[in-house]
Amino acid sequence: MTASDASPPQPASRRIAQALRSAIERGELSAGDRLPSERALAEEYGAARNTAREAIRLLAEQGLVTAKHGRGVFVREPQRLFRFGSDRYSLRNRETGLTPFRLEASRQGKTARIDVLSIRRAVPPPGIAERLKVSADEESVVHRENHYFADDEPVQIVSTYLRWAEAQGTALTQPKTGPHGIYGRLEELGHTMTRVRDEISARMPTPEEARLLELPPGVPVLEVLHTSLDQDSEPFEVSRYVHRADLTGLLYELPVE
């Protein structure tokens, strides 16, 4: 092999990152463990502190570690909060009295919190108007924006759109919608969910989404555009879910027709 065939040496920061990643994969560094300081890493690997800092940044981009202000850098928990597909809307779950998100969090030993940011009458985006079969030129929907947390960690942003003609004057325009959440109130209006349509995509977050979800650098989001259809196959609710991809998984078990 000639010198020109040899692979160029890895930058020192990547070699340090690889060594730490291997230690995490072997279990030598477990979830919740604190990484050595930049100074300690620099001394151990004979590198400059800024090289050690770059190595930690590379690990953070891969979702392996997270920095906690004033405390240090820690190995991330690998657990994910799963958003189950068809099961999350099952009528069998009604006896729990919990909304789908609270039920999913409870099943996984997490404490759910939902912050209602705003509820307002609005002009819907064209794609929402098309799916709900309402006008895109007037305030034809109620727009509810909620932020969801599991164990006080932000996991998703949800924008829900309902027809204004149906929602006005009901609990659907209030922060607390009552037993079984919005789906309980929509059933009272004659809409029983019998089918859902979820359009799923992955992308990088907007700066505002990254701020609200407290995303580490390089972590993408999963976007789920959900449409609920009733017993007459009519759409009656559309929600856009923006999930942290490092804390969320999607699981669907569907019949094959």
DAUR-V739923 format. One record per backbone hydrogen bond with DSSP energy under -1.0 kcal/mol. CO is the residue of the C=O (numbers start at 1). NH is the residue of the N-H. Records with the same first field share a line. If there is no record, write none. Layout:
CO = NH ; NH
This chain:
2 = 5
11 = 15
12 = 16
13 = 17
14 = 18
15 = 19
16 = 20
17 = 21
18 = 22
19 = 23
20 = 24
21 = 25
22 = 26
23 = 28 ; 29
30 = 33
33 = 75
37 = 41
38 = 42
39 = 43
40 = 44
41 = 45
42 = 47
48 = 52
49 = 53
50 = 54
51 = 55
52 = 56
53 = 57
54 = 58
55 = 59
56 = 60
57 = 61
58 = 62
59 = 64
60 = 63
64 = 76
66 = 74
68 = 71 ; 72
72 = 68
73 = 35
74 = 66
75 = 32
83 = 251
86 = 89
87 = 90
90 = 93
91 = 94
93 = 96
94 = 97
99 = 103
100 = 104
101 = 105
102 = 106
103 = 107
105 = 110
106 = 109
111 = 151
113 = 149
115 = 147
118 = 145
120 = 143
122 = 141
125 = 129
126 = 130
127 = 131
128 = 132
129 = 133 ; 134
138 = 140
140 = 164
141 = 122
142 = 162
143 = 120
144 = 160
145 = 117 ; 118
146 = 158
147 = 115
148 = 155 ; 156
149 = 113
150 = 153
153 = 150
155 = 244
156 = 148
157 = 242
158 = 146
159 = 240
160 = 144
161 = 238
162 = 142
163 = 167
164 = 168
167 = 170
170 = 173
171 = 174
178 = 181
181 = 185
182 = 186
183 = 187
184 = 188
186 = 191
187 = 190
195 = 229
197 = 227
199 = 225
201 = 223
203 = 221
206 = 210
207 = 211
208 = 212
209 = 213
210 = 215
216 = 219
220 = 245
221 = 203
222 = 243
223 = 201
224 = 241
225 = 199
226 = 239
227 = 197
228 = 236
229 = 194 ; 195
230 = 233
234 = 230
237 = 228
238 = 161
239 = 226
240 = 159
241 = 224
242 = 157
243 = 222
244 = 247
247 = 81
249 = 83
251 = 85
